Amino acid sequence: MSESATNPAPVSVLGLGLMGQALAGAFLTAGHPTTVWNRSAHKADALVARGATLAASAGEAIQASPLVVVCLTDYDAVRGLLDPLEKELGGRVLVNLTSGTSQQARETAAWADRRGATYLDGVILALPQVIGTPEAVLIYSGPRPAFDEHEVTLRALTPTTVHLGADHALSSLYDMASLSVMWGVLNGFLQGVAVLETAKVKAAEFAPFANQLIGTMKDWLIAYAAQIDSGEYPAADATIATHLAAMEHLVEESETLGVNSEFPRLVKAFGARAVASGRGEAGYAALIEHFREPAEGATR
Ligand SMILES: NC(=O)c1ccc[n+]([C@@H]2O[C@H](COP(=O)([O-])OP(=O)(O)OC[C@H]3O[C@@H](n4cnc5c(N)ncnc54)[C@H](OP(=O)(O)O)[C@@H]3O)[C@@H](O)[C@H]2O)c1
């Protein structure tokens, strides 16, 4: 069935937790005939009041639409729910917006393929409250033709809808990479707050300074990315040796002040390893060589 902005295509949503309800609600707002199913049926009440059709079973929901969006707690729940529904899944495009790892995404793609379904893996970089607005970011990976076929419907969830590529792993890997950036920035901020609190500086006083630095660093990332992709790390600003001296100050300061020094010591360990391996005169981006390696003796 072809879709267009004036003839909204039907869609089914399986899983009506906090996120699934927001997804189904956005499809309804955009005018898509929306069939819903949830293990605990009462969570569909508000959506049904808005015009959604409640399916009596997950299989019935899948059969109602060519596009099936699933958003459950984890991949085990998805596979547990859908495994017995091979007949219903055949010929459907299954979009899985459940969070998981890239390995789970690839395995689920192969599993869906064996059932005759076309699989798109997706990640929601947003809270339920902003689904349906440009603030929500949704990223997808899997076969481009299936994404193109249903892009208009998927854009009901947000205009910030991105197809990353055919490899089903990509959406989960971007999710992990984004979380890494998020925790890196947040941990750095919290360490800074802990240091400043020893001088009775409030976190709210530091936040504008931190924000200004984050703004400046956006340009650094672009320049460092070019260096990383080329494999050349000229020190256009500061060498790693210069960074290492400042890292040592942060460790010493944190220990002297009696605040936690684990994060500064981790940062310093990377700088020290780079200097020890002869990269002291290189630019900061050369540390990527150490991030690419597993840590010695690392266990899960
Ligand atoms: N909430 C967020 O801010 C957010 C943001 C980004 C991504 N996500 C991801 O979205 C997914 C859903 O999150 P959520 O916030 O909606 O979680 P939630 O409110 O806890 O909802 C979980 C959903 O999974 C269903 N479920 C769990 N196990 C099931 C099973 N064995 N069989 C059938 N259904 C099962 C639940 O059904 P019942 O209602 O019957 O229990 C419910 O519909 C997660 O992977 C989460 O990481 C969430």
The ligand as a Gaussian input file, in Angstrom:
#p B3LYP/6-31G(d) Opt

LIG

0 1
 N       10.841000       5.613000      28.385000
 C       11.882000       6.226000      27.823000
 O       12.231000       7.372000      28.144000
 C       12.651000       5.543000      26.723000
 C       13.557000       6.292000      25.926000
 C       14.252000       5.655000      24.901000
 C       14.083000       4.295000      24.696000
 N       13.211000       3.594000      25.490000
 C       13.108000       2.146000      25.264000
 O       11.774000       1.803000      24.929000
 C       11.506000       0.474000      25.413000
 C       10.204000       0.527000      26.230000
 O       10.398000       1.455000      27.292000
 P        9.153000       1.969000      28.155000
 O        9.611000       3.203000      28.846000
 O        7.911000       2.005000      27.348000
 O        9.038000       0.762000      29.231000
 P        7.779000       0.331000      30.096000
 O        6.900000       1.505000      30.374000
 O        8.316000      -0.432000      31.238000
 O        6.970000      -0.643000      29.107000
 C        7.442000      -1.931000      28.818000
 C        6.513000      -2.567000      27.809000
 O        6.994000      -3.874000      27.485000
 C        5.917000      -4.795000      27.673000
 N        6.480000      -6.114000      27.990000
 C        7.521000      -6.389000      28.806000
 N        7.766000      -7.711000      28.822000
 C        6.863000      -8.274000      27.988000
 C        6.622000      -9.598000      27.546000
 N        7.364000     -10.629000      28.026000
 N        5.634000      -9.816000      26.669000
 C        4.889000      -8.796000      26.189000
 N        5.060000      -7.506000      26.550000
 C        6.044000      -7.254000      27.440000
 C        5.093000      -4.193000      28.786000
 O        3.812000      -4.793000      28.826000
 P        2.884000      -4.643000      30.162000
 O        2.306000      -3.256000      30.088000
 O        1.883000      -5.703000      30.025000
 O        3.800000      -4.832000      31.342000
 C        5.069000      -2.744000      28.326000
 O        4.177000      -2.569000      27.256000
 C       12.715000       0.040000      26.238000
 O       13.552000      -0.787000      25.472000
 C       13.390000       1.367000      26.542000
 O       14.801000       1.223000      26.746000
 C       12.485000       4.184000      26.472000

